[in-house]
Amino acid sequence: MSVDKRILIVGAGLSGAVIGRELALKGYQVDIVDSRDHIGGNCHTVRDEATGVMVHVYGPHIFHTDDAEVWDYVNGFTSFLPYKNRVKTTSGGQVYSLPVNLHTINQFFGKTFRPDEARAFLEEQADETITDPQTFEEQALRFVGRDLYEAFFKGYTQKQWGCSPTELPASILKRLPVRFNYDDNYFFHKYQGMPESGYSDMIERILDHPAITVTLNTKFKRCDGAGYGHVFYSGPLDGYFDYELGRLGYRTLDFERFTYDGDYQGCAVMNFGEVDVPFTRITEHKHFSPWEEHSGSVCYREYSRACEPNDIPYYPIRLVKEKAQLADYVALAQQERDVTFVGRLGTYRYLDMDVTIREALDTARLYLDGKADNLPMKSFLSSPI
Ligand SMILES: Cc1cc2nc3c(=O)[nH]c(=O)nc-3n(C[C@H](O)[C@H](O)[C@H](O)COP(=O)(O)OP(=O)(O)OC[C@H]3O[C@@H](n4cnc5c(N)ncnc54)[C@H](O)[C@@H]3O)c2cc1C
């Protein structure tokens, strides 16, 4: 087979799997390498042998989208069962419903407001002296007032980002983070669900094509691209360049796994909004598969902290300093020939799974169309800055 028809993909997560399959279907020979000992990237799921619970190894993943093509795509590989994410939070010795909704407001203030009354009440709580909010804290105080801010936003945000909400930009809280009805479904999207047999099984099916070879436990080096017509790289953008311009800032997560005989907390996700509780949330994985029954339980206490060189990068920070550094890395990446940077790490963005799949499909199409028209492939599908 000619070099032109051979493709190297770095990363066997959703980005790599979807691009790999789309190209394999069009006659390309696709080699995929991943440094981990499993496929699936951060969506990896595995059934716990002792309890039978499907565990979301790198933190819980809920599929939600308005993109009908992406929904049809994933349903072509596995069956999705209904799942609505309903999050609770413990604050001030009580349990409330999230996102902050009419139930939360009524419970918190000891009221029986109807929607219009709650709206008017919150307008009175809002700090109107803040006319041009610059920070997350100012934005929250302007939207919901001090009491709700301190109970539901301040501590959680501080733990998640590792800094005071006074140091974060107002843009993080773009819209009023409150609902004036009893809708406690975390996501608004039309299609929501969970793959019945887990994400890794779904991704294994995406990868199941005779023209795709997956090699695990293999870390990509830049020289590995020789002998291939194109490389699609879903590893960390700064890692590709051996961090020569420094490391892009990430938050990492530590999961403290524990098991329980029975139902530990009665729901999938319990947040902890107070700063003196060191973890941000506890997730109980059997509740992510509500159609299954297990007597035992697997839970994760989740801690957020700054990402060090040997940690797994989870959330890109993307504040002013990181964006400047990102621009420099993007300029370097654009000088590379026959390499496209994809996915959450390759483009240094937080991407939900549906967006990841959409971009992977579009990337594969752009590549195939470019080949047909003899056009060079872009380094990025769209600018990550
Ligand atoms: C805590 C958390 C919770 C999330 N929850 C949700 C959710 O509920 N719903 C949702 O839609 N999305 C969620 N996401 C987002 C979801 O994880 C991403 O959309 C998805 O993982 C992106 O897939 P990817 O293939 O781009 O990246 P990844 O899944 O990170 O895959 C990249 C792969 O590349 C490999 N790799 C990296 N560098 C190299 C190298 N040098 N050589 C070889 N291999 C390499 C890695 O091992 C990895 O397997 C969540 C993300 C996080 C962090």
The ligand as an SDF file (V2000), in Angstrom:
LIG
                    3D

 53 58  0  0  0  0  0  0  0  0999 V2000
  -13.8310   14.3300   34.4640 C   0  0  0  0  0  0  0  0  0  0  0  0
  -14.4620   14.4280   33.0990 C   0  0  0  0  0  0  0  0  0  0  0  0
  -15.7980   14.1320   32.9440 C   0  0  0  0  0  0  0  0  0  0  0  0
  -16.3830   14.2140   31.6940 C   0  0  0  0  0  0  0  0  0  0  0  0
  -17.7090   13.9680   31.5970 N   0  0  0  0  0  0  0  0  0  0  0  0
  -18.3110   14.0770   30.4000 C   0  0  0  0  0  0  0  0  0  0  0  0
  -19.7060   13.8800   30.2850 C   0  0  0  0  0  0  0  0  0  0  0  0
  -20.4120   13.6000   31.2710 O   0  0  0  0  0  0  0  0  0  0  0  0
  -20.2710   14.0000   29.0610 N   0  0  0  0  0  0  0  0  0  0  0  0
  -19.5290   14.3220   27.9390 C   0  0  0  0  0  0  0  0  0  0  0  0
  -20.0930   14.4150   26.8570 O   0  0  0  0  0  0  0  0  0  0  0  0
  -18.1910   14.4940   28.0180 N   0  0  0  0  0  0  0  0  0  0  0  0
  -17.5690   14.3950   29.2230 C   0  0  0  0  0  0  0  0  0  0  0  0
  -16.2190   14.5820   29.3020 N   0  0  0  0  0  0  0  0  0  0  0  0
  -15.4370   14.8300   28.0850 C   0  0  0  0  0  0  0  0  0  0  0  0
  -14.8710   13.5420   27.4310 C   0  0  0  0  0  0  0  0  0  0  0  0
  -13.9930   12.9020   28.3280 O   0  0  0  0  0  0  0  0  0  0  0  0
  -14.1710   13.9160   26.1330 C   0  0  0  0  0  0  0  0  0  0  0  0
  -15.1150   14.4190   25.2210 O   0  0  0  0  0  0  0  0  0  0  0  0
  -13.4480   12.7500   25.4270 C   0  0  0  0  0  0  0  0  0  0  0  0
  -12.6440   12.0240   26.3070 O   0  0  0  0  0  0  0  0  0  0  0  0
  -12.5690   13.3040   24.3270 C   0  0  0  0  0  0  0  0  0  0  0  0
  -12.0080   12.2340   23.5990 O   0  0  0  0  0  0  0  0  0  0  0  0
  -10.5560   12.3990   22.9350 P   0  0  0  0  0  0  0  0  0  0  0  0
  -10.3570   11.1870   22.1200 O   0  0  0  0  0  0  0  0  0  0  0  0
  -10.4350   13.7220   22.2720 O   0  0  0  0  0  0  0  0  0  0  0  0
   -9.5370   12.4380   24.1720 O   0  0  0  0  0  0  0  0  0  0  0  0
   -9.1120   11.3300   25.2140 P   0  0  0  0  0  0  0  0  0  0  0  0
  -10.2820   10.5810   25.6690 O   0  0  0  0  0  0  0  0  0  0  0  0
   -8.2830   12.0290   26.2370 O   0  0  0  0  0  0  0  0  0  0  0  0
   -8.1740   10.3560   24.3700 O   0  0  0  0  0  0  0  0  0  0  0  0
   -6.8480   10.6950   24.0260 C   0  0  0  0  0  0  0  0  0  0  0  0
   -6.0220    9.4230   24.0220 C   0  0  0  0  0  0  0  0  0  0  0  0
   -4.7160    9.7340   23.5400 O   0  0  0  0  0  0  0  0  0  0  0  0
   -3.7800    8.9700   24.2730 C   0  0  0  0  0  0  0  0  0  0  0  0
   -2.4920    9.6520   24.1870 N   0  0  0  0  0  0  0  0  0  0  0  0
   -2.1660   10.8840   24.6330 C   0  0  0  0  0  0  0  0  0  0  0  0
   -0.8920   11.1830   24.3520 N   0  0  0  0  0  0  0  0  0  0  0  0
   -0.3720   10.1090   23.7030 C   0  0  0  0  0  0  0  0  0  0  0  0
    0.9040    9.8100   23.1520 C   0  0  0  0  0  0  0  0  0  0  0  0
    1.9100   10.6820   23.1720 N   0  0  0  0  0  0  0  0  0  0  0  0
    1.0810    8.5960   22.5700 N   0  0  0  0  0  0  0  0  0  0  0  0
    0.0750    7.6870   22.5270 C   0  0  0  0  0  0  0  0  0  0  0  0
   -1.1730    7.9320   23.0240 N   0  0  0  0  0  0  0  0  0  0  0  0
   -1.3800    9.1210   23.6030 C   0  0  0  0  0  0  0  0  0  0  0  0
   -4.3390    8.9320   25.6720 C   0  0  0  0  0  0  0  0  0  0  0  0
   -3.8390    7.8120   26.4010 O   0  0  0  0  0  0  0  0  0  0  0  0
   -5.8420    8.8020   25.4100 C   0  0  0  0  0  0  0  0  0  0  0  0
   -6.2600    7.4640   25.4010 O   0  0  0  0  0  0  0  0  0  0  0  0
  -15.6140   14.5740   30.5620 C   0  0  0  0  0  0  0  0  0  0  0  0
  -14.2610   14.8740   30.7160 C   0  0  0  0  0  0  0  0  0  0  0  0
  -13.6910   14.8390   31.9830 C   0  0  0  0  0  0  0  0  0  0  0  0
  -12.2500   15.2360   32.1240 C   0  0  0  0  0  0  0  0  0  0  0  0
  1  2  1  0
  2  3  1  0
  2 52  2  0
  3  4  2  0
  4  5  1  0
  4 50  1  0
  5  6  2  0
  6  7  1  0
  6 13  1  0
  7  8  2  0
  7  9  1  0
  9 10  1  0
 10 11  2  0
 10 12  1  0
 12 13  2  0
 13 14  1  0
 14 15  1  0
 14 50  1  0
 15 16  1  0
 16 17  1  0
 16 18  1  0
 18 19  1  0
 18 20  1  0
 20 21  1  0
 20 22  1  0
 22 23  1  0
 23 24  1  0
 24 25  2  0
 24 26  1  0
 24 27  1  0
 27 28  1  0
 28 29  2  0
 28 30  1  0
 28 31  1  0
 31 32  1  0
 32 33  1  0
 33 34  1  0
 33 48  1  0
 34 35  1  0
 35 36  1  0
 35 46  1  0
 36 37  1  0
 36 45  1  0
 37 38  2  0
 38 39  1  0
 39 40  1  0
 39 45  2  0
 40 41  1  0
 40 42  2  0
 42 43  1  0
 43 44  2  0
 44 45  1  0
 46 47  1  0
 46 48  1  0
 48 49  1  0
 50 51  2  0
 51 52  1  0
 52 53  1  0
M  END
$$$$
